[in-house]
Amino acid sequence: MQSRHRIAALSLAALIATLPAAADELRIGNGGEPLTLDPHRYNLNLEEKILADLFEGLTAHDADGRVVAGAAESWSTSADGLVWTFRLREDARWSDGEPVTAADFVYSFQRLLAPRTAASLAYFLYAIDGAQAVNAGTAPLDRLAVRAVNAHTLEIRLAQPFPFFDERLIYPTGFPMPKHVVEELGDAWTKPGNMVSNGAFTLADWQPQGFVRLAKNPHFRRASTVALEAVTYFPTADRNAAYNRYRNGELDVIGDFPPGEIGWLRRKMPDHLHLAPLLSIMYLVFNVTVPPFDDERVRRALALALDRELITGRVLQSGEIPSASFVPPMVANYRSAVTPMPQDQDAARALLAEAGYDADSPLELTLRYIAGPDNKKVHVAIAAMWKAVGVATQLHHAELNAHFAALRQGEFQVAQAGWFGENNPEHYLELLMSATGDVNYGRFADADVDALMNRAKQTAALQERLTLLRRAEVAALARHPVVPLYAVTIRSLVRPRITGWRANPRNTHPARYLGIRAE
């Protein structure tokens, strides 16, 4: 039986969803319910979207998805690439009016990496000298090489050169935390009425499974340029329901809809339709710690049985880009050296036979995927391809949050996974390093791959660094801990009256750049 609190929350959500929006309020379908709004504990892209409206890191995205100055007005890098010095904006304020200082970033980075925080994405800042040791609990917090030179100057020393460090700081893991609030309120600091943030918006309300409502932050350094007074995010996990709500005028933006509607939308609502390739890779991951997926022959056989072009061209039919590389094909300045492996069912059967599986003793496995019609079609097709080589596949689906919780805990055999966002190859290849942690879902570990990745990380010359990364990718994929499938094409519907929406490969659309044109 539902509690009265739960019923009240649902009733309020229903009421909000059916009321007409104010002229300066944007209503966004966000794909699911956030588990947290603590930047150091987030894991999901849908959480990142909300947090990017609430907070601003040293660097940020502009309307075109480019990395630009954020809370820092400028920065410089030493000749050896190790020391990054950021000059903070003197007019930066928290939403309670307190100044944002370099000490706030020192506190935040220490909190992220403190073992007690249990931040699964703490490794995002492992480039900082001392970060990995602090996160492992083998060094004190003050070993982290981040210091406030003065109130508006922050110095960060890296353990090794990382030319993409400015891009790495755009994530919530790099956001400042209001120490004066977090230390006083503990975990309750993220609740509406408690949260203090430094972005263009503040947290006005959060009704679980109902909505997250943000209000314009009058203390934001560029508040006068923010056109919206409010942004409301709705957890639209069911894309058919989200599409219907959009068509009914209840939502202004949705990030997905049934692909079968593309033809009709092109004919009837072309000015609403936005299709754009995303910096992303969707892949299958094997749990290499459990038999028989600890056997490289089995992993290779399952990879050889798949046809990426069939999955993207005949199953999905919405513009996804097949990829044999674990690094998305649109990443700038990177050309993968991985040799595409076409479908070869005979070779797959032979490898399975070598591993001890045949018609009398078939390989049986469970394939986990995220609940949803597109994902179901893809994984039914994968199961059929595996059936053709004698593999019996049981399909198991779960909602997004439950699915990735199981992956982080290693509770799977083979599973769907995806990674999004950065325009540099390390962001993706780090998932195949043994030190990465629980987002290396399959717990893959290879000494040669680790060595190549670590050599790359120690190399300041970009082209030499990229060469080492290509070698690391080839070495990793030769062992098939993952099977890259395709890069996603984002299907969005945006009302023509929304201004400032610009397609970009990161699919980032900060609300501070958006507006609503009067009709």
C-alpha positions as CSV (number, residue, x, y, z in Angstrom):
1,M,0.0,0.0,0.0
2,Q,1.3,3.5,-0.8
3,S,2.0,5.8,2.0
4,R,0.0,9.1,2.3
5,H,3.3,10.9,1.6
6,R,3.8,9.0,-1.6
7,I,0.2,9.5,-2.8
8,A,0.5,13.2,-2.0
9,A,3.7,13.5,-4.0
10,L,2.1,11.8,-7.0
11,S,-1.0,13.9,-6.8
12,L,1.1,17.1,-6.7
13,A,3.2,15.8,-9.7
14,A,0.1,15.1,-11.6
15,L,-1.3,18.6,-10.8
16,I,2.0,20.3,-11.9
17,A,2.1,18.3,-15.1
18,T,-1.3,19.4,-16.2
19,L,-1.1,23.1,-15.2
20,P,0.0,25.4,-18.0
21,A,3.6,26.5,-17.6
22,A,4.4,30.1,-16.9
23,A,5.6,32.1,-19.9
24,D,9.2,31.9,-18.6
25,E,9.3,28.3,-17.3
26,L,10.8,25.4,-19.4
27,R,9.4,21.9,-18.9
28,I,11.9,19.1,-19.8
29,G,11.4,15.3,-20.1
30,N,14.5,14.0,-18.5
31,G,14.4,10.2,-19.0
32,G,14.3,9.0,-15.4
33,E,14.3,9.8,-11.7
34,P,17.6,11.1,-10.2
35,L,18.9,9.0,-7.4
36,T,20.9,12.0,-6.0
37,L,21.7,15.6,-6.5
38,D,25.0,15.4,-4.7
39,P,27.6,16.1,-7.4
40,H,30.0,13.8,-5.8
41,R,27.6,10.8,-5.7
42,Y,26.0,11.1,-9.1
43,N,26.3,8.4,-11.8
44,L,23.7,9.1,-14.4
45,N,23.6,11.5,-17.3
46,L,20.0,12.5,-16.3
47,E,21.5,13.7,-12.9
48,E,24.3,15.5,-14.7
49,K,21.9,17.6,-16.7
50,I,20.2,18.9,-13.6
51,L,23.4,19.4,-11.7
52,A,24.9,21.4,-14.6
53,D,22.0,23.9,-14.2
54,L,22.6,24.1,-10.4
55,F,26.4,24.4,-10.3
56,E,29.3,25.8,-12.3
57,G,32.8,24.3,-12.3
58,L,36.0,25.9,-13.2
59,T,35.2,25.2,-16.8
60,A,31.8,24.8,-18.4
61,H,29.9,24.2,-21.7
62,D,28.7,27.0,-23.8
63,A,25.5,26.7,-25.9
64,D,27.4,24.8,-28.7
65,G,28.9,22.2,-26.3
66,R,32.4,23.7,-26.3
67,V,34.5,23.9,-23.2
68,V,34.7,27.6,-22.0
69,A,35.6,29.5,-18.9
70,G,33.2,28.9,-16.0
71,A,33.8,29.9,-12.4
72,A,37.4,30.5,-13.5
73,E,37.7,33.5,-15.8
74,S,41.1,32.2,-17.1
75,W,43.8,29.6,-16.6
76,S,47.3,28.8,-17.6
77,T,49.4,25.7,-17.8
78,S,53.1,25.3,-17.0
79,A,55.5,24.3,-19.8
80,D,55.7,20.7,-18.5
81,G,51.9,20.4,-18.5
82,L,51.8,19.6,-14.8
83,V,50.7,22.9,-13.0
84,W,47.4,24.4,-13.9
85,T,46.6,27.8,-12.4
86,F,43.0,29.1,-12.4
87,R,42.0,32.6,-11.8
88,L,38.5,32.7,-10.2
89,R,35.9,35.3,-11.0
90,E,35.7,37.9,-8.2
91,D,31.9,38.3,-8.7
92,A,31.2,34.6,-8.3
93,R,28.6,34.0,-5.5
94,W,26.8,31.1,-3.9
95,S,23.1,31.3,-4.0
96,D,23.0,32.5,-0.4
97,G,25.2,35.4,-1.4
98,E,28.5,34.1,0.0
99,P,31.5,34.4,-2.2
100,V,32.8,31.4,-4.2
101,T,36.5,31.1,-3.4
102,A,39.5,28.9,-4.2
103,A,39.1,27.3,-0.8
104,D,35.7,26.0,-1.9
105,F,37.3,24.1,-4.7
106,V,40.0,22.7,-2.4
107,Y,37.3,21.5,0.0
108,S,35.3,20.0,-2.9
109,F,38.1,18.1,-4.5
110,Q,39.1,16.7,-1.1
111,R,35.6,15.7,-0.4
112,L,35.2,13.9,-3.7
113,L,38.3,11.9,-3.2
114,A,37.9,11.1,0.5
115,P,37.2,7.4,0.8
116,R,34.1,8.0,3.1
117,T,32.4,9.9,0.2
118,A,32.4,6.6,-1.8
119,A,32.2,8.5,-5.1
120,S,32.2,6.0,-7.9
121,L,33.4,8.6,-10.3
122,A,36.3,9.9,-8.1
123,Y,38.7,8.5,-10.7
124,F,37.7,11.4,-13.0
125,L,40.2,13.5,-11.0
126,Y,42.9,10.9,-10.7
127,A,45.1,13.1,-12.9
128,I,45.7,15.3,-9.9
129,D,48.9,14.5,-8.0
130,G,48.0,12.4,-4.9
131,A,44.4,11.8,-5.9
132,Q,44.5,8.1,-6.3
133,A,46.4,7.6,-3.0
134,V,43.9,9.8,-1.2
135,N,41.0,8.0,-2.7
136,A,42.5,4.6,-1.7
137,G,42.9,5.8,1.9
138,T,46.7,5.4,1.8
139,A,47.4,9.2,2.0
140,P,45.9,12.0,4.0
141,L,43.6,14.6,2.3
142,D,46.3,17.3,2.4
143,R,48.4,15.1,0.1
144,L,46.1,16.1,-2.7
145,A,48.0,18.7,-4.8
146,V,45.3,21.4,-4.9
147,R,45.8,24.6,-3.1
148,A,44.3,28.1,-2.7
149,V,47.1,30.5,-3.5
150,N,44.7,33.3,-2.4
151,A,40.9,33.7,-2.4
152,H,40.7,33.9,-6.2
153,T,43.7,31.8,-7.4
154,L,43.6,28.0,-7.4
155,E,46.7,25.9,-8.2
156,I,46.4,22.3,-9.2
157,R,49.4,20.1,-9.8
158,L,48.9,17.0,-11.9
159,A,50.7,13.7,-11.3
160,Q,51.4,13.5,-15.1
161,P,50.5,15.6,-18.1
162,F,46.8,15.6,-19.0
163,P,46.1,18.0,-21.9
164,F,42.3,17.3,-21.6
165,F,42.1,18.4,-18.0
166,D,40.1,21.5,-18.8
167,E,37.4,19.3,-20.3
168,R,37.5,16.9,-17.4
169,L,36.6,19.7,-15.0
170,I,33.1,20.3,-16.6
171,Y,31.6,17.3,-14.8
172,P,29.8,17.4,-11.5
173,T,32.9,15.8,-10.0
174,G,34.7,19.1,-10.6
175,F,32.0,21.3,-9.1
176,P,32.6,23.4,-6.0
177,M,30.8,22.4,-2.8
178,P,29.5,25.0,-0.2
179,K,31.5,23.8,2.8
180,H,29.5,26.1,5.1
181,V,26.3,24.2,4.2
182,V,27.6,20.7,3.7
183,E,29.5,20.6,7.0
184,E,26.4,21.9,8.9
185,L,23.7,19.8,7.3
186,G,25.5,16.6,6.2
187,D,23.6,14.6,3.6
188,A,20.5,16.8,4.1
189,W,22.3,19.6,2.3
190,T,20.8,18.5,-1.1
191,K,17.2,18.9,0.0
192,P,15.1,21.8,-1.3
193,G,15.4,24.7,1.0
194,N,18.8,23.5,2.1
195,M,20.8,23.3,-1.1
196,V,23.2,26.2,-1.9
197,S,24.7,26.2,-5.4
198,N,26.7,28.5,-7.6
199,G,25.0,27.9,-11.0
200,A,22.4,29.8,-12.9
201,F,19.6,28.0,-11.0
202,T,18.7,26.9,-7.5
203,L,16.8,23.8,-6.3
204,A,13.2,25.0,-5.6
205,D,11.5,21.6,-5.2
206,W,12.0,17.9,-5.7
207,Q,9.0,15.5,-5.6
208,P,10.4,12.0,-6.1
209,Q,8.9,10.4,-9.2
210,G,7.2,13.7,-9.9
211,F,9.6,16.5,-10.9
212,V,12.6,18.5,-10.0
213,R,12.0,22.2,-10.2
214,L,14.8,24.8,-10.4
215,A,14.4,28.6,-10.0
216,K,16.6,31.3,-11.4
217,N,19.5,32.1,-9.0
218,P,19.6,35.9,-8.5
219,H,23.2,35.7,-7.2
220,F,24.5,34.0,-10.3
221,R,27.3,36.1,-11.8
222,R,25.4,36.5,-15.1
223,A,21.9,36.4,-13.8
224,S,20.9,39.3,-16.0
225,T,21.5,37.1,-19.1
226,V,19.4,34.2,-17.9
227,A,16.0,34.4,-19.6
228,L,14.2,31.6,-17.8
229,E,12.7,32.0,-14.4
230,A,12.3,28.3,-13.8
231,V,13.1,24.9,-15.3
232,T,11.1,21.8,-14.3
233,Y,12.5,18.3,-15.1
234,F,10.1,15.4,-15.3
235,P,11.2,11.8,-15.0
236,T,10.0,10.5,-18.4
237,A,11.4,6.9,-18.4
238,D,8.6,5.8,-20.8
239,R,9.4,7.4,-24.1
240,N,5.9,6.6,-25.5
241,A,4.3,8.4,-22.6
242,A,6.8,11.3,-23.0
243,Y,6.0,11.6,-26.7
244,N,2.3,11.7,-25.9
245,R,2.9,14.4,-23.2
246,Y,4.9,16.4,-25.7
247,R,2.2,16.1,-28.4
248,N,-0.4,17.2,-25.7
249,G,1.6,20.3,-24.9
250,E,2.7,19.2,-21.4
251,L,6.4,19.2,-22.1
252,D,8.6,21.6,-24.1
253,V,11.5,19.3,-24.6
254,I,12.0,15.5,-24.7
255,G,15.2,13.7,-25.4
256,D,13.8,10.6,-26.9
257,F,10.7,9.3,-28.7
258,P,9.7,6.1,-30.7
259,P,11.9,5.9,-33.8
260,G,8.9,4.8,-35.8
261,E,7.6,8.4,-35.5
262,I,10.5,10.0,-37.3
263,G,8.8,9.8,-40.8
264,W,5.6,11.4,-39.5
265,L,7.5,14.1,-37.6
266,R,9.6,14.9,-40.7
267,R,6.4,15.5,-42.6
268,K,4.2,17.1,-40.0
269,M,6.5,18.7,-37.3
270,P,9.9,19.2,-39.0
271,D,10.6,22.4,-37.0
272,H,10.3,20.4,-33.7
273,L,12.6,17.5,-34.8
274,H,16.3,17.5,-33.9
275,L,18.6,14.5,-34.8
276,A,22.3,14.7,-33.9
277,P,25.1,12.2,-33.4
278,L,26.3,11.9,-29.8
279,L,29.8,11.5,-28.4
280,S,28.9,8.1,-27.1
281,I,29.5,4.4,-27.3
282,M,27.0,1.6,-26.6
283,Y,28.6,-1.7,-25.9
284,L,28.3,-5.2,-24.4
285,V,30.5,-5.9,-21.4
286,F,31.5,-9.3,-20.1
287,N,32.0,-10.0,-16.4
288,V,35.5,-11.5,-16.8
289,T,35.6,-12.6,-13.2
290,V,33.0,-15.4,-13.6
291,P,33.2,-18.5,-15.8
292,P,32.9,-19.0,-18.7
293,F,33.5,-15.3,-19.5
294,D,36.9,-15.5,-18.0
295,D,37.7,-17.5,-21.2
296,E,38.9,-15.3,-24.0
297,R,37.7,-17.8,-26.6
298,V,34.1,-17.5,-25.4
299,R,34.2,-13.7,-25.4
300,R,35.7,-13.7,-28.9
301,A,33.1,-16.2,-30.2
302,L,30.2,-14.0,-28.9
303,A,31.7,-11.0,-30.5
304,L,32.2,-12.7,-33.9
305,A,28.6,-13.8,-33.9
306,L,27.3,-10.2,-34.0
307,D,26.5,-7.9,-37.0
308,R,26.6,-4.2,-36.0
309,E,25.3,-3.0,-39.4
310,L,22.2,-5.2,-39.0
311,I,21.6,-3.8,-35.5
312,T,21.9,-0.2,-36.5
313,G,20.4,-0.4,-40.1
314,R,17.6,-2.9,-39.7
315,V,16.8,-3.0,-36.0
316,L,17.2,0.5,-34.8
317,Q,16.7,2.4,-38.1
318,S,17.3,5.8,-36.5
319,G,20.8,6.9,-37.6
320,E,23.0,5.2,-35.0
321,I,26.6,4.8,-36.2
322,P,28.1,1.3,-36.0
323,S,31.5,1.3,-34.4
324,A,34.2,-1.4,-33.9
325,S,36.1,1.1,-31.8
326,F,35.5,1.7,-28.1
327,V,36.2,5.3,-28.8
328,P,33.3,7.1,-30.5
329,P,34.0,7.7,-34.2
330,M,33.4,11.5,-33.9
331,V,36.1,12.1,-31.2
332,A,38.3,14.8,-32.6
333,N,42.0,14.0,-33.6
334,Y,41.6,10.3,-32.9
335,R,41.5,7.6,-35.5
336,S,41.2,4.1,-34.1
337,A,43.6,1.4,-35.1
338,V,41.2,-1.4,-34.3
339,T,40.6,-3.7,-37.2
340,P,36.8,-4.2,-37.7
341,M,35.8,-7.8,-37.1
342,P,33.0,-8.8,-39.4
343,Q,30.4,-11.4,-38.4
344,D,31.8,-14.9,-38.8
345,Q,29.5,-17.5,-37.5
346,D,31.7,-20.4,-38.5
347,A,34.6,-19.0,-36.5
348,A,32.3,-18.4,-33.6
349,R,31.1,-22.0,-33.5
350,A,34.7,-23.3,-33.7
351,L,35.8,-21.2,-30.8
352,L,32.9,-22.3,-28.7
353,A,33.7,-25.9,-29.6
354,E,37.3,-25.3,-28.4
355,A,35.9,-24.0,-25.1
356,G,33.8,-27.1,-24.7
357,Y,30.4,-26.0,-26.0
358,D,28.4,-27.7,-28.7
359,A,24.9,-28.8,-29.6
360,D,24.8,-31.3,-26.8
361,S,26.3,-29.0,-24.2
362,P,25.4,-25.4,-25.4
363,L,26.6,-22.2,-23.8
364,E,23.9,-20.7,-21.6
365,L,24.0,-17.1,-20.5
366,T,22.0,-14.2,-19.2
367,L,22.1,-10.9,-21.1
368,R,21.0,-7.9,-19.0
369,Y,19.7,-4.7,-20.7
370,I,18.0,-1.5,-19.8
371,A,14.2,-1.7,-20.0
372,G,12.8,0.0,-23.1
373,P,11.4,-0.9,-26.6
374,D,14.6,0.0,-28.6
375,N,16.8,-1.9,-26.1
376,K,14.5,-4.9,-26.2
377,K,14.7,-5.0,-30.0
378,V,18.5,-4.7,-30.0
379,H,19.0,-7.4,-27.4
380,V,16.4,-9.8,-28.9
381,A,18.4,-9.4,-32.2
382,I,21.7,-10.1,-30.3
383,A,20.1,-13.2,-28.7
384,A,19.0,-14.4,-32.1
385,M,22.5,-14.0,-33.5
386,W,23.9,-16.0,-30.6
387,K,21.3,-18.6,-31.1
388,A,22.5,-19.1,-34.6
389,V,25.9,-20.2,-33.3
390,G,24.4,-22.5,-30.6
391,V,24.2,-20.1,-27.6
392,A,21.0,-20.1,-25.4
393,T,20.4,-16.6,-24.1
394,Q,18.1,-15.6,-21.3
395,L,17.2,-11.9,-21.5
396,H,16.8,-9.9,-18.3
397,H,15.7,-6.2,-18.3
398,A,15.7,-3.7,-15.5
399,E,15.1,0.0,-15.1
400,L,18.1,2.3,-15.7
401,N,19.1,2.8,-12.0
402,A,18.7,-0.8,-11.1
403,H,20.6,-2.0,-14.2
404,F,23.7,0.1,-13.5
405,A,23.6,-0.6,-9.8
406,A,23.9,-4.3,-10.7
407,L,26.8,-3.6,-13.1
408,R,28.7,-1.5,-10.6
409,Q,28.3,-4.4,-8.1
410,G,29.4,-7.0,-10.7
411,E,26.1,-8.8,-10.6
412,F,25.9,-9.9,-14.2
413,Q,27.3,-12.2,-16.9
414,V,26.9,-10.1,-20.0
415,A,25.2,-6.7,-20.1
416,Q,24.4,-3.6,-22.1
417,A,26.4,-0.5,-21.1
418,G,27.1,2.9,-22.5
419,W,29.5,5.9,-22.0
420,F,29.0,9.4,-23.1
421,G,30.3,12.9,-23.2
422,E,34.0,13.8,-23.6
423,N,35.7,14.7,-26.8
424,N,38.9,12.8,-25.9
425,P,39.7,9.1,-26.2
426,E,40.9,8.6,-22.6
427,H,37.4,9.3,-21.2
428,Y,36.4,5.9,-22.9
429,L,39.6,3.9,-22.7
430,E,40.0,4.5,-19.0
431,L,37.0,2.2,-18.5
432,L,39.3,-0.7,-19.5
433,M,42.0,0.1,-16.9
434,S,42.2,-2.1,-13.8
435,A,42.5,1.0,-11.4
436,T,39.3,2.6,-12.7
437,G,37.0,1.0,-10.1
438,D,33.4,-0.2,-10.4
439,V,32.6,1.6,-13.7
440,N,35.1,-0.9,-15.2
441,Y,32.0,-3.0,-14.9
442,G,33.5,-6.3,-16.1
443,R,36.6,-6.0,-13.8
444,F,38.9,-6.4,-16.8
445,A,42.6,-6.2,-15.9
446,D,45.5,-6.5,-18.3
447,A,49.0,-5.5,-17.4
448,D,49.9,-4.5,-21.0
449,V,46.9,-2.4,-21.4
450,D,47.5,-0.7,-18.0
451,A,51.1,-0.1,-19.0
452,L,50.2,1.5,-22.3
453,M,47.6,3.7,-20.7
454,N,49.9,4.8,-18.0
455,R,52.7,5.6,-20.5
456,A,50.1,7.7,-22.5
457,K,49.2,9.5,-19.3
458,Q,52.8,10.4,-18.7
459,T,53.3,11.8,-22.2
460,A,52.8,15.5,-22.7
461,A,53.2,15.5,-26.6
462,L,49.7,15.0,-27.9
463,Q,50.4,13.0,-31.0
464,E,52.6,10.6,-29.1
465,R,50.0,10.3,-26.4
466,L,47.3,9.5,-29.0
467,T,49.5,6.8,-30.6
468,L,49.9,5.1,-27.2
469,L,46.2,5.3,-26.6
470,R,45.5,3.7,-30.0
471,R,47.9,0.9,-29.1
472,A,46.2,0.4,-25.7
473,E,42.8,0.2,-27.4
474,V,44.0,-2.4,-29.9
475,A,45.5,-4.5,-27.0
476,A,42.4,-4.3,-24.9
477,L,39.9,-5.1,-27.7
478,A,42.1,-8.0,-28.8
479,R,41.0,-9.7,-25.5
480,H,37.3,-8.8,-26.0
481,P,36.3,-7.6,-22.5
482,V,33.7,-5.5,-24.3
483,V,32.0,-5.5,-27.7
484,P,31.6,-2.0,-29.1
485,L,28.3,-1.7,-31.0
486,Y,27.4,1.8,-32.0
487,A,27.4,5.5,-31.3
488,V,24.0,6.9,-30.4
489,T,22.0,9.4,-32.5
490,I,20.0,11.7,-30.2
491,R,16.3,12.1,-31.1
492,S,14.9,15.3,-29.6
493,L,11.7,17.2,-29.9
494,V,12.0,20.9,-29.0
495,R,9.2,23.4,-29.4
496,P,10.0,26.0,-32.0
497,R,9.3,28.8,-29.5
498,I,12.4,27.6,-27.4
499,T,15.3,29.8,-28.3
500,G,19.0,29.1,-27.9
501,W,18.8,25.3,-28.6
502,R,21.8,24.2,-30.6
503,A,22.6,20.7,-31.7
504,N,26.0,19.5,-30.6
505,P,27.8,16.2,-30.2
506,R,27.7,16.4,-26.4
507,N,23.9,16.9,-26.3
508,T,24.4,19.5,-23.7
509,H,21.9,22.4,-23.5
510,P,22.4,24.4,-20.4
511,A,19.2,26.2,-19.4
512,R,21.0,29.5,-18.9
513,Y,21.3,29.8,-22.7
514,L,17.7,28.9,-23.4
515,G,14.6,31.1,-23.6
516,I,11.0,31.1,-24.6
517,R,9.7,33.3,-27.4
518,A,6.3,34.8,-26.9
519,E,3.6,33.3,-29.2
